[in-house]
């Protein structure tokens, strides 16, 4: 029986589509034997490897912009806008408090050694630490220190780790590309609230009577672009998107997977973690759209 590996790509909030992909593959009777993930792919892959995928889906389906903002432990002295500790403390129950080598399925999180500039496969030690290292978006999250080394997002070197699956013995690799439709990335999302509106005195009343709604507005302005001028998050995320897209094209050309799944999530912003249901649905649809090709490829390897 052929060993199936799944390579879960990077893509920040777009990555909730990985959950939909897993669900749809399960409906087809496809159960990966090997999981390799980069960035958000490592996070969702870890949830799958620990049997907590449904738990993760339930958690993120209720996300709002307020929830996203509440997990941002802002600091300017840690090598990133936020440390990431608050996020992963809350996510601990979603991926389990275990070591990678104790999992029932081979798992690797891909990260980047900040100072050596090398691709690193994290396949031993704390699962939570490995996932955090793989998810440490440059500029946004502080690098993760493991031993004497500092790690940042694996997307810098290997956005879709097909080669990792092969190295772990996969005969057939299913790769998930969250940037399959790059033309949709050219127009940044614009917050509809103008600057003048944000200074309206009525917001002080909202702060008292409707504080959560008020901070949702603030979250929208903080995360999204304002007018036609991209904000800090938009610049960082779009620059990383460009880097990932070019890396992905090069890596996939040299080592193409047997099956490439491309959820249509390019219109979802990198920080739109509150749009989980939409992303998950896109993941399901992307598998269903090529179900006949997946079945054909599986028969070829059976």
Order of alpha helices (4+ residues) and beta strands (2+ residues): beta-alpha-beta-alpha-alpha-alpha-beta-alpha-beta-beta-alpha-beta-beta-beta-alpha-beta-beta-alpha-alpha-alpha-beta-alpha-beta-alpha-alpha
